[in-house]
Amino acid sequence: MIKFFRNIRQKLASENKVAAYLRYAIGEILLVVIGILIALQINNWNEGRKQNIAETEFIEGVKNDLGQDRKYIELILNLIEPKIEAYNLLNSYVSHTTKLNKSYTDSLLQEYFFVGQRTFYPISGSFQSAIAGNEINTYKNKVVIRALIKLYNSTYPRLIDNAKMLDDRWTLLSEKYIHERRTKHFDKMTSAQLSKVLDDIYFHLIQLQWYQNVLENTVEEIDELLKKINDKIL
């Protein structure tokens, strides 16, 4: 093909058709430029398509992670509420009586001590993968991306810190009452003895209530984020 065009140029030049040669040369240059622009456009389109696919997969992965996070937070909240209620009932009961009903106090103490404690640690595989490859900065849904960065880099770390503090307090409380936890019951106590137990529980309770509040706020943030994701997808 190149040899063919060269022969044409040589023929035009030999015939001294300068104007025709110039027109041909300009036309050839334009064809080359147009070909390059088309190739670039195709390449850009292909890269854009790949990026859109990657972003869609990322959003779906994060959406799935957030759904699992939310379910686990709800599970933890369902475990926290009975503990707080048990403490409040015991605190009110010991304040209004001097003769304790052992079966009643035992059932409430068991609710606090024997159910156990769970704390939340998020699933962050999809987000961390996008961060590691620096892909997240190329995604188009900036509103969603900003909300995700806030959740994973601010809200979740604060929640993890609270979880560690709560776990530490639970460990101290569990070690102090290891016999009761092992035997699954408390010995008969006076009001003063129960009051002392409630004093020991109190600092864990305060941390537990704070943790509950942070978890509830996190659920609201996740719900708002999932709504933004669904709005973008729809």
HUSUL-V467013 format. One line per field, one symbol per residue. ss: DSSP state (H for helix, E for strand, L for the rest). psi: psi as a letter, one per 30 degrees, with the letter a starting at -180 (. if undefined). Layout:
ss=???
psi=???
This chain:
ss=LHHHHHHHHHHHHHLLLHHHHHHHHHHHHHHHHHHHHHHHHHHHHHHHHHHHHHHHHHHHHHHHHHHHHHHHHHHHHHHHHHHHHHHHHHHHHHHHLLLLLHHHHHHHHHHHHLLLLLLLLLLLHHHHHHHHLLHHHHLLLHHHHHHHHHHHHHHHHHHHHHHHHHHHHHHHHHHHLHHHHHHLLLLLLLHHHHHHHHHHHHHHHHHHHHHHHHHHHHHHHHHHHHHHHHHHHL
psi=eeeeeeeeeeeeefghieeeeeeeeeeeeeeeeeeeeeeeeeeeeeeeeeeeeeeeeeeeeeeeeeeeeeeeeeeeeffeeeeeeeeeeeeeeffglfjkjeeeeeeeeeeeeffakklkkljgeeeeeeeeggffffkeieeeeeeeeeeffdeeeeeeeeeeeeeeeeeeeeeeheeeeefglklklleeeeeeeeeefeeeeeeeeeeeeeeeeeeeeeeeeeeeeeeee.
